[in-house]
Amino acid sequence: MKKEISFFAVMAVLLLAAVVAGLHRGAGGGSWGDTVSALFLSGDNKDLEYFIYYLRLPRITAAVFTGMSLAVCGVILQSVLNNPLASSFTLGLSQGAAFGAAFSIIVLGAGSTQFTGSGVVLGNLGYVAAGAFAGSLTASAVILLFSFVRGMTSQGLILAGVAVSSFFGACTMLLQYFSTDSQLAAAVFWTFGDLGKGGWAEAFTMGGVCVAGMLFVFRYSWDYNAVAWGESYAAGLGVEVRKVRVYSLLVTAVMAAFATAFYGVIGFIGLIAPHMVRLIFRQAGHGFLIPAAGLLGGVILLAADIGAQAVLYPAALPVGVITSFAGVPVFLGLLLRRSMKNA
């Protein structure tokens, strides 16, 4: 128990440090003293106050809740599918969202584009987000339908996710092939995972979805422990494995859909955070794993976003690029580890 408490204490300190760093770094500049004064509305720099309250704080809030949501999705999907490589990214939900956004931009004309000195700016972002949300839910619905097929195993669902990912990827490329230059630029721009796309409304919505989703899956934490011991064993203990799997897929799909619709494709958080916690706590139950991985996911994504803003300052890289660079070695390492165990 002391080890678990120490972990949460360290995560709280790291999260606080990342929040402080995020408040100081970003659009508007300013010294540490200016940042503190603007935060408490006690300074004369009204521009910095605007940057903090309308740009930096919403971005920080979005990073924490989005990272938590994606990490929790990874924990649950890896549990109910009994596969350490499962996540919303590897199951095709992100690719479904990318297709939905591209369809809204190219076919429906929902995303008017403006070219500025900093790149492409999307207008009508709400319509694009709605299309992405619909695409992500469509991908998750296909996975859910396959989960009802008699005899469908958890490995089969992973393969279905790979097929869904490839299908939506091909559909997105087809749309891009027939698009104009401006439409292509807008569609590609949207796929970049960027926490600066939304404001307070998106951040608060993401927070509500994250908290509700975490409370729901935490309710089934004991069932996830039983499923991890084997489906037959869990069924013998009275766990309705199919029901738990369907509910879990539905809730994680909604959480991932909101995250992807608002902020684009941010990959590998659902792989990195759960496995980092499992490396430290090898026998941890889901009652601890769910909040621990969620908190770590929030810290990782916020730190990645701060790094993305620092690499090419004053320009900012999309945070999805940073998480992908960090996630690919983890993904390949898990593949090698799994292959060595099966050898």
Order of alpha helices (4+ residues) and beta strands (2+ residues): alpha-alpha-alpha-alpha-alpha-beta-beta-alpha-alpha-alpha-alpha-alpha-alpha-alpha-alpha-alpha-alpha
